[in-house]
Amino acid sequence: MQAIRPVKAVRGNMDSGEIKKALPEKEIFEVNGRKVGLVHGTGSPWGIAERVREQFNGVDIIIFGQSHEPCNRYVQGVLLFNPGPARDSFGVLTVGDVIKGQILRV
C-alpha cells in the first residue's frame, strides 16, 4: 500500500468561517527542491494569473484556483497552474529537473 503524502490546502472565498480560521490564505512549500506557491486567488477570472503571480517571489510553480478555468503557462519564468473545475478536468504536475504540467479533461 502506498503512503499518502502530506496534503497542502489553502482557504478559498466560499469556505466557511471555521475553514478560513484553520487554513492559511497562501502557502509556500518544496517539492523535489522546487518552491511551490499555493493560493486560491481572488477577483475576476480576467487577469487572475498575473494577480497570483504578484503574490509570490522566488517560487518555481504557483498552483491556484478561483477562475474555474484551466491554466498551464509560464509568466515571468514561473509555471502558473490551475487544474480547472474538478467536474471537468484535473491536473498532473511532474516536478524534477524539468517542471511539466498537464491538464486532463474528464
C-alpha positions in Angstrom: 0.0 0.0 0.0 1.3 3.5 -0.9 1.6 6.2 1.7 -0.3 9.4 1.2 1.9 12.4 1.1 1.2 15.4 3.3 -1.8 17.4 2.0 -1.4 21.1 1.4 -4.5 23.3 1.4 -5.4 27.0 1.5 -8.7 28.7 2.1 -11.0 29.9 -0.6 -13.5 32.7 -0.9 -16.5 30.4 -0.4 -15.2 28.5 2.6 -16.9 28.6 6.0 -15.5 30.8 8.8 -14.2 27.7 10.5 -12.2 26.6 7.4 -10.9 30.2 7.0 -9.6 30.1 10.5 -8.0 26.7 10.1 -6.3 27.3 6.7 -3.8 29.9 5.5 -4.5 32.3 2.7 -1.4 31.1 0.9 1.4 28.7 1.4 4.9 28.0 0.1 6.4 24.5 0.2 9.1 22.5 -1.6 8.8 19.5 -3.9 12.0 17.9 -5.2 13.9 21.1 -4.4 11.5 23.3 -6.3 9.5 26.0 -4.5 5.7 25.9 -4.9 3.3 28.7 -4.1 -0.3 27.7 -3.4 -3.2 30.2 -3.3 -6.9 30.1 -4.1 -6.9 33.6 -5.8 -9.4 36.4 -5.7 -11.5 38.5 -8.1 -12.4 38.2 -11.7 -11.0 35.4 -13.8 -9.6 38.0 -16.2 -6.0 38.7 -15.3 -6.0 36.2 -12.3 -2.8 34.5 -13.5 -0.9 37.8 -13.3 -2.5 38.7 -10.0 -1.5 35.4 -8.3 2.0 35.8 -9.9 2.4 39.1 -8.0 1.7 37.3 -4.6 4.9 35.2 -4.7 8.6 35.8 -5.2 11.2 33.2 -5.6 8.9 30.3 -6.5 9.1 27.9 -9.5 5.4 27.0 -9.6 2.1 28.7 -8.5 -0.9 26.5 -8.1 -4.2 28.4 -7.9 -8.0 28.2 -8.5 -10.8 30.8 -8.3 -11.3 31.3 -12.0 -12.6 27.7 -12.7 -10.5 28.0 -16.0 -7.6 25.7 -16.6 -4.2 27.4 -16.8 -0.8 25.8 -17.6 1.6 28.5 -18.7 4.7 30.4 -17.7 4.6 34.0 -16.6 7.9 35.7 -15.8 9.7 32.3 -15.6 7.1 30.7 -13.2 4.7 28.0 -14.1 1.1 29.1 -13.3 -1.0 26.0 -12.9 -4.8 25.9 -12.4 -6.3 22.4 -13.0 -9.8 23.9 -13.6 -13.0 22.7 -12.1 -13.0 19.2 -10.7 -16.1 18.2 -12.6 -14.4 18.9 -16.0 -10.6 18.4 -15.5 -7.8 17.6 -13.2 -4.1 18.4 -13.2 -0.9 16.5 -13.0 2.4 18.2 -12.2 5.8 16.5 -12.7 8.4 18.2 -10.6 12.1 17.4 -11.2 14.9 18.9 -13.3 12.1 19.8 -15.6 8.7 21.0 -14.5 5.8 19.8 -16.6 2.1 20.5 -16.1 -0.7 18.6 -17.7 -4.4 19.3 -17.6 -6.6 16.3 -18.4 -10.3 16.6 -19.3 -12.8 14.2 -17.8 
